[in-house]
Amino acid sequence: MSDIKILLVEDESVEAMELKRTLEFLGYEVPYIASDSEEAVNKALEIMPGLVLMDIILKGDSDGIEAASKIKKLNIPLIYLTAHSEEPTIERVKLTEPYGYIIKPYNINELKYTIELALYKNQMEKVLKESEKNYRELVNNSMVAIYKTNLKGDILFANYAMVELFDFESIEALKTKTALQIYKNPKDRKKLIQKLQKTGRFRHQKVEMVSKCGETITILLSAHLEDNIISGMMMDITEQNKAKNELLESEDFLKNIVENIPNMIFIKSADKLNFEMVNKAGEELMGHSREELIGKTDYDFFPKKEADFFTQKDREVLQNKKLVDILEETIETKDLGQRILHTKKIPILDKEGNPQYLLGVSEDVTELKQGEIKIRKSLDEKETLLREIHHRVKNNLQIIASLLHLQESTVNDGELENILKESESRVKSMAIVYDKLYQSPNFTDINFKKYIEKLVYDILYTYGIKKGTIKAQMDIEDILLNIDTAIPLGLIINELITNSVKYAFPQKKGTITIQLKSLPEKMEITIADDGIGIPEDINLENPETLGLQLVKNLVRQIDGEIELDRNHGTEFKIKFKELEYKERI
């Protein structure tokens, strides 16, 4: 995030400085603060920032909206941060198409998320433009014929593959013909037009057309009708069609055997995955006749989600040229309702090793799986309930932390304010544990590296530590800890880091180091700072402060050992074993 530059446009110097500090705290770079419209435009040209944060009312002859109109031409995302929400102002703002509009006084989280969304939206727009460019190149260079016609048959668009398919000299020469003139039987087009007008689209229709020299071409045609314009694709399958017919003629004996197998057996083409053969068991299972199935795809019979799954597995088989064993897949049949199948899909290759067909064998295992599904459903319900409990515990702890934070602003007693901050930090350390448990796949272990990173960030934020003052260096192994170890260890870390933040750096400059690593039989965590050092009269065996008393008792709770080194600042080293997780009934 640090490489994102934000040009701040604000003529109130105090507000500008405060906003600059807030943005830098969030990790952004603010290279310049402009105070009027002309300066904002000039600096935007000079800096070319990643984002502009603009007040509307500025000193000078023009306001922020006029500046935004000019900055918009630079393709720089812009967010308004203003105290004005009047309807006339909003109407003017709309013309500049801002990426966000925040009313003062702003909330730091609202500011952060608005900026992140603006940057994300800008990046997606760039990706979309690049995608559109690639799409145009893809269409022009596609080996598949792509076209557009009107209902009369005038050719409105054709790519180079279509020119080559019909053996014309150029796109212009092809456009001198109509769609009717390239159909071998013009009545075929009339039937397809009627189908388009009824359904809006069709896929994989096999038709015969003629090239410029009169040669018959077998075409696999797909089309879509919208606003009386037909868009579609053509693929020459003349040779494939001949090869397919020859192969199917040699399979008569095999078909007789397949018809008597009780499992569903089907064959799909490798190119379009349309059904080429289905046995009697397949007809009975799917509830469709062979005539209804042949030439169609899964999308003609199943919901999109199911068809997507089947197609993905089919492509995997054909691409890897290996059998795929699908132990369980659910389908919606016409007459038998929902059924569960055990399916094996096998690629059929030609002599050169290229996939030509896909063979599928499906066994109906519905009765075997129904009992298993009931058990799994019960487990899923319990898992959902447990996840919700962790989520609610985390939310309640966060509410308590927020209440403590609000209370801090109402007291004038420094010692009491400090107590409230410490309490807030302790509650947050536990709330983060439940947040990580909520995200954990097994609800017992949490990723302690992510936990420590979040905990340290929250402590620095709670105590108002500005970026670049007290730094946190972390060297944390990816270790999973259960909740019985994570909560006390998190409280220990919270107390020791809080102690360093409060007392180790009178000049508000320094470094706190946190290391967590695995030893052969234990784990070791080190928390150190390069501050003024802990007073010599503090005794870890008999501490007087509540914080160190907590640390001592919590170290004992996790069966750990703690050492204190005063030679270079302050260093606490704790060796411990993960406690055995106690299952709750």
C-alpha angles and dihedrals in degrees: 000000000000092000092063111103118204121197107212117208110193129131096198102088097201093050090044093054092046092048091047090054091048092051092047090049087055088054102258127128118237105193096173144011114213119199103192140035099256093048090049092055093046093049092046088056092046100043101028090206125200090241141004121221105199136189113209101218109062134163117262134046098307133046135223094272091061090048090048091055089060096041090051089069088063091061091238115146113242133199124191117223106186146138091229121098101156115141096240089053092048091051091053091046092055090064090064092052097223122198092229145358119210123185117218133271086056130201114232092227091048089050092048096049093043090054093046092049092047092051091046093049091049091050091049091051090054090049090049092052090050089046091052090051091049090047092055091049090047093053093047093048098037118126088215117084110247123189149163126209137167122237092267090059102253109151106234098173137009133168127222093264090063091050090054093043092059094035098241125153096234145349089263091055091050091051091060086072127067127229090251090061094059095050114093088213112026089201088069090064091049090055092048091049089053090051091050092050089051102042104016094231146025133194135211099003111170113220137161119240135171131237125225090271093050098257115150114242125191107221132194102213132196123178144173128201122212129154089353090300119120117213120184154136133245129202125190107232097163095120094037090052092053092048092047093053092050092050095047092051090059093053101068094107092047091051092058090055094044092052091063096051111104094217122082111262122186140168125210130189114253095227105049101009092231117154113266098171137009125179127224093266088054092053091051094047097047095039094229130109122245090251090056093048104044113095093013130104134221089268090067093060110023137054113269094254092055093043091050090054094048092047093049091054092045091053091047091055094048095044096047093036089221136117115263119205111206105192093191135016127158122220134181108230126197099237107012098047120218114002133180118224136193103213135187118196120197130186118232109210133196125231091278092053096254119139113253102164142006120229118205130190116188127187118196106234097164097126092048092051101043094079091047091050091054091053092046091049091054091051092048091053091052091047091051091050092050092049090051091050091054090047093051093046089052092048093049092049089048090052090052090049090050092050090052090049091051091048090055091066092055100055127081096192109101094204092050091048089052091051090051091050092050091049091048091051092049093050091048091052089059094041090056090054091057091045090055091045088053088055094042117104094221101034093227105072130052132195099252095195092062090042093055093046091053092044094052092047091052093048093052090046093048091053093045095244109175123221113270096025112081109016127202118214114192130190103177127165119221097260129162116215129184122239094256090062100030098059098052092039090049091052090050091052090046093053096047096045091044089051090053093047092050103041114011100069116046089169091049090239127113149078133274115201124202122185129177121181141158120248124195094270105004143028126246130207122189124194114184140160134193093223132120093295134246116288116265092232092066110103117196091201092059108018120182100200121082092231096057091041087057090048092051094049094043092051088053089048092059091043090247139147124226129203128189122209117189098175097100110021109301128321128181117191119189125186117194146152124234108258116242107259112246112216115227120223 
